[in-house]
Amino acid sequence: MKLSVDPIGCRAHGLCADLLPERILLDEWGYPVLAAGPVPPALVADARRAAAACPVLAMRLRK
């Protein structure tokens, strides 16, 4: 599974980083910076929650 974010659609709410701090950091403007590579199996459930919590649906989790 891999996380991606639509940089145009993102509004920098930061919920994703709160829910998945192991894979998502926020830049100085509050936009997410994703860790490279696939999401480890132990974090897939948290990654799903982070993507679902995005108020503008800018985050995606794909196979």
Secondary structure in CASP SS format (residue, H / E / C, confidence):
PFRMAT SS
TARGET T0000
AUTHOR 0000-0000-0000
METHOD secondary structure of the structure
MODEL  1
M C 1.00
K E 1.00
L E 1.00
S E 1.00
V E 1.00
D C 1.00
P C 1.00
I C 1.00
G C 1.00
C C 1.00
R C 1.00
A C 1.00
H C 1.00
G C 1.00
L H 1.00
C H 1.00
A H 1.00
D H 1.00
L H 1.00
L C 1.00
P C 1.00
E C 1.00
R C 1.00
I E 1.00
L E 1.00
L E 1.00
D C 1.00
E C 1.00
W C 1.00
G C 1.00
Y C 1.00
P E 1.00
V E 1.00
L E 1.00
A C 1.00
A C 1.00
G C 1.00
P C 1.00
V C 1.00
P C 1.00
P H 1.00
A H 1.00
L H 1.00
V H 1.00
A H 1.00
D H 1.00
A H 1.00
R H 1.00
R H 1.00
A H 1.00
A H 1.00
A H 1.00
A H 1.00
C C 1.00
P C 1.00
V C 1.00
L C 1.00
A C 1.00
M E 1.00
R E 1.00
L E 1.00
R E 1.00
K C 1.00
END
